[in-house]
Amino acid sequence: MHMKFSEDSENNYFFSQPHQPFFILAFVNAIITMLIFLLSYKGILNIAIPSSHFHAYGLIYLLFTPAFLAFLFTTFPRFASTPVIEKQKYISVFSFYYLGSAIFVLGSIVSPILSAIGMIMVFVGHIMGALILKNIYNTTTMEDKHDIYWIHLAMRFGVFAHFLYIIAQLFYMPIMGLSTEISIYLYLFLLTFSVAQRMVPFFSHSMVGRNDHLMKVVFALLILHIVLEGFYTHSSFIVDILIGLLIGKELLRWKLQFPNPNPLLWILHTALYWVPVAFLLGGLTNLVSLLTGISFLALDIHMLTLGFVFTILIGFGTRVTIGHSGNMMQADKWTTYLFYWTQIVVILRILVSLAASFGWNFMILFDITATAWIIMFIAWAVRFFAVLVNGKKLS
């Protein structure tokens, strides 16, 4: 398989830039894993691992991680002023990721041993990707390493959380909670926010100087959040509210035009504004859960991962796809509707949590939300896969 890849990829447009194969893989995984999760959660399909664990793994390591690699393999060398990543290197990572994803998904339906082999292959791909970024970080001659330091650190936490997940799944289930907390806060959120706080003000022509202390304070609070959650579930509500207020204040300082008339900026700004909303509402719902025992079905995590990480992923992913294919950097009607649709997905998922907290039957809403997610990625694929595969020009 690897040899075939190597031969095909030498003169194949699809492999000519790192973001192309990785975005396609991430988005295909987003559709397949959500479909399997939907069917297993409803009891229609029996899978080899608990459906909530499958759901977490599918989103964190099969969707977000290859999407991050797509973006970072393209932009990280630019951030660090180093040469572009050699094709052979990113194709090796992609080979592990692609085969590992396929084996994990198949194994989850067929056999736990197969799914474990798939996870280990994906993990190897994740380590290889992180090492490429580490090498760039170590070889850059730039004086100011602020942004690339945080991105690199978050990626290392991602690898560590991935390792804990595999240990939990195969040997010792009690550390699954720790794996999830680290992967959400010190990996998905920290990495996305590290990129966003550099790129979004830049794209928006915001002339405000960088706040050098912001990332340190946010990082310290995220660690405190994880420690508190480790001692007692939902006890991190004060820390969450603090993070929400701190980041909310910072966003106001950036003076981003909102709503922005340019959809390519509007979606990035919308994603950023979800951060304080997610932490503030997450903090309040955690307090309610602590006092009353009411379950909000991981509302805090979903507001952060869908409102912020997923929204900005679609925003950046679309931007990179359009910009690196020689197309005009503008969002047409189709793209603009896709951006609005991302927010429908976020709001539907919030409604699922609220319905659950009131004790209502949320399964119909759950079905609608999962379907909206699948439609979102299929619609994106219909619009942009041809651009990624053969550089199609958008009219």
C-alpha positions, 0 to 999 in steps of 0.5 A: 500500500505504501509503495503504491502511494509513493509511486502515485504521489510523485506526480499526483495533484492530490498529494501535491500539497499536504492539506489536500489528502488530510482534509479529505480523510478528516471529512470522510471520517467525520461522516462515517464515524458520526453515522456509526455513532448514531446507529450504535447510540440508538442500539441499531448497530453493536460496536466493539467499544462503548459508543461514547468512547467511539464518538470521542475517538472519532472526533478527536483523532480521526476528524480534528487531528488530521484536519489540524495536520492538514492546516499545520503542515501547510502553515507551520513552516511559514509561521517558523520561516522554515522550508516546506515539509517534504512530500515523502514525510507527509505522505508517510504520516498520511499512509498510517493515518489513512490505513489506521482510520480504515482499520479502526472503523472496520474493527469497531464493527467487526472485532476489538482486536482490529480496532486496537490495531487501527488505533495504534496505527493512527497513534503512530501517524499522530506521533510522526506528525507531531515529530515533524512539527517538533523538528520545525520548531527546533530548527527555526531561527526566528527570535519570536517563537511565542505562537509556534511554541504554544501550537507545538506544546498543544500538539504534544498534549494531543499525543499524550492524551491519545496515548492515555486513550489507548491505555484506557481502552485496552488496559485501564478504563479509569483514566479515560476521563483524564484522557478526554479532559486533556484532549479537549482542553490542552489539545483541541482548544489550546491548539485551535486558540493558539492558531486563532489568536495569531491568524484571526486578528491578522486576517481581520487587519486588527492593529491591536498588539499581542497580549503576551501574557494571555496564553500563559494565564489561559494555559494555567487555568486550563490545567487547574480546570483538569486538576479540579475535574480529576478530584470532583466532576463539575467542580471546575465551574469557577475556573471556567467562568474565569477563562470565559471572562478573560477571553471575552475581555481579550476579544473585545480588545481586538475590536473585530468587526461583527457581524463582518460582511465578509463570510470568510471573516464572519465565520472565524469571528463567530467561532471566537465568540463561542469561546467565552460563551462556551466557558461561561455557560459551561461553568454555570451548567457545571454549577447547576449539575454540582448542586442538583445532579442534573445532567447536561450531556457534556454541554460545556464540551460540545459548545467548545468543540462545536462552537469554537473548534468545529466552526473555526476548522470549517472556516480555516479549512475552506480558506486554505482550500480556496487560497491554495488552489488558485481560486479567488479568496471569496465565499460564494453563496454555497460557501456562505450557506455552509457557514450558516449551517455550521451554526445550525449544527452547534445550536441543535447540539445545545438543544439536545443538552437542554432537552436532556437536562429537562428530562425530555426525550431528546432522541429525535433532536439527537437524530436531527443533530447527527443528521445535520452534522452529516449533511454539513460535511457531505455538502462541504465535500460536494463543493470542495473535494474536487478542488482538493483532488484535482484543483478544480476552479470554482466559478 
